[in-house]
Amino acid sequence: MSKIDLNKQAKEILEIAEKHGVEQNFFFLTTFKRYQVQIGILNDLEKTIREEGTLVTKEYVKGRKNVYSHPAISDYNRTTDSANKTVVTLMKIITTLRDRQDDDEPDPLLEILSGRGTRAGDSRIKIDKNI
């Protein structure tokens, strides 16, 4: 199996997002960051499974041994499911914002969320830019 350059693919995803004008969207950015973390976790779990094997042995008090699947496998499967759902969310964000660009009348909420719109007056919510 050939090795995939995840940084290269991340850049390609960002380029696609930029083409659709969503690269500055708060939801896109936070979801994309979450996806990158999930991929990192999956890489670590894969390495652990590869190095330690798929089976582990537990020894009980009386010396009996039982063989179980490695706990990293269930963590890997759960994280994979979450990462797949995150990808679906990213695709929905891009599609929704792209489709709104094609419509005649922009949605004010989507404009603000996409970073293109401005809100008249002062906002009650203060955003900490140091987060």
Salt bridges, closest charged atoms under 4 A:
GLU52 OE1 - HIS70 NE2 2.67
ASP75 OD1 - ARG78 NH2 2.40
ASP99 OD1 - ARG98 NH2 3.70
ASP103 OD2 - ARG100 NH1 2.64
ASP107 OD2 - ARG100 NH2 3.72
GLU111 OE2 - ARG116 NH2 3.06
